[in-house]
């Protein structure tokens, strides 16, 4: 499910720039790793 969303994000950006689509997906995965390591570091959304 979430991986499908990441693929959709990649596909959408890649229409204009595959290079920047790859960079954006890499940023998403880096943030996921940070949240996994430091789960309380994310913003609280109300």
C-alpha positions in Angstrom: 0.0 0.0 0.0 2.5 2.7 1.1 5.0 1.3 -1.4 2.4 1.7 -4.1 2.1 5.3 -3.1 5.8 5.8 -3.4 5.8 4.2 -6.8 2.9 6.5 -7.8 5.0 9.5 -6.6 8.0 8.3 -8.6 5.9 7.7 -11.8 4.3 11.2 -11.5 7.6 13.0 -11.2 9.4 10.8 -13.7 7.1 12.0 -16.4 9.1 15.2 -16.3 12.4 14.0 -14.9 13.3 10.5 -14.0 16.5 11.8 -12.3 14.5 14.0 -9.9 12.0 11.3 -9.3 14.8 9.0 -8.1 16.1 11.8 -5.8 12.7 12.4 -4.3 12.1 8.7 -3.6 15.6 8.5 -2.0 14.6 11.4 0.3 11.4 9.6 1.3 13.4 6.4 2.1 15.9 8.4 4.1 13.1 10.0 6.2 11.6 6.6 6.7 14.9 5.4 8.1 15.2 8.4 10.4 11.6 7.9 11.7 12.3 4.2 12.3 15.5 5.0 14.2 14.0 8.0 16.1 10.2 7.5 16.2 9.5 10.5 18.4 11.3 12.9 16.0 8.4 13.5 13.6 6.0 16.4 13.7 2.8 16.1 15.6 -0.1 16.9 13.3 -3.4 18.0 14.9 
